[in-house]
Amino acid sequence: MAKRKDDYYDDGRTVAPMDIEGMPFVSRGKSLKNRKKTDPDAPALTKKELRQLVFSGIVSGALIALVFIVAAAVLLGLIYFFA
């Protein structure tokens, strides 16, 4: 067996920083409650545009779920047919 080193020394250097820009924990010095929630450069959406955006998101999610359901049904059908 290999001899284990018990004299581990941490010099505090960072090998790979794990800070990701845009994540809430990266903004040091500002609490989450004090920051603005909206982007000042983003255009304001009307009610109709917001409704279309939400509807498009729901439809795209439903289509992805439908693809998975069809793929599962085909797989189960093939298993039933060949088993």
C-alpha positions in Angstrom: 0.0 0.0 0.0 1.0 3.6 -0.6 2.1 5.7 2.4 -0.5 8.4 3.2 0.6 12.0 3.6 -0.8 13.5 6.7 1.0 16.8 6.4 -1.4 18.5 4.0 -0.8 22.2 3.6 -3.3 24.7 2.0 -1.6 27.8 0.7 -4.9 29.5 -0.2 -4.3 29.7 -3.9 -7.3 29.3 -6.3 -6.7 26.8 -9.0 -9.9 27.5 -11.0 -12.3 30.3 -9.9 -15.9 29.2 -9.7 -17.5 32.7 -9.9 -19.9 33.0 -12.7 -20.9 36.5 -13.8 -24.7 37.1 -13.5 -25.3 34.7 -10.7 -26.8 36.2 -7.5 -23.9 35.2 -5.2 -21.2 36.9 -7.4 -22.3 40.5 -6.6 -20.4 41.0 -3.4 -21.3 44.0 -1.2 -24.9 44.2 -2.5 -27.6 42.3 -0.8 -30.2 40.6 -2.9 -32.9 42.8 -1.5 -31.2 46.1 -2.4 -30.5 45.2 -6.1 -32.8 46.1 -8.9 -34.7 43.2 -10.4 -35.1 44.6 -13.9 -32.5 45.5 -16.5 -32.6 49.2 -17.3 -31.7 48.5 -21.0 -34.5 46.0 -21.5 -37.5 47.3 -23.4 -40.8 47.4 -21.6 -43.3 44.7 -22.7 -46.9 45.4 -23.4 -49.6 43.0 -22.0 -50.1 41.5 -25.4 -46.3 40.9 -25.9 -46.0 39.4 -22.4 -49.0 37.1 -23.0 -47.5 36.0 -26.4 -44.1 35.3 -24.7 -45.7 33.2 -21.9 -47.9 31.3 -24.4 -44.9 30.6 -26.6 -43.0 29.2 -23.6 -45.8 27.0 -22.6 -46.3 25.7 -26.1 -42.6 25.0 -26.6 -42.5 23.1 -23.3 -45.6 21.1 -24.2 -44.0 20.2 -27.6 -40.8 18.9 -25.9 -42.9 16.9 -23.4 -44.9 15.5 -26.3 -41.7 14.4 -28.1 -40.6 12.5 -24.9 -44.0 10.9 -24.5 -44.0 9.7 -28.1 -40.4 8.4 -27.8 -41.4 6.5 -24.6 -44.5 5.1 -26.3 -42.4 3.9 -29.3 -39.8 2.4 -27.1 -42.5 0.5 -25.0 -44.2 -0.6 -28.2 -40.9 -2.0 -29.6 -40.2 -3.8 -26.3 -43.7 -5.3 -26.3 -43.5 -6.3 -30.0 -40.0 -7.9 -29.7 -40.4 -9.4 -26.2 
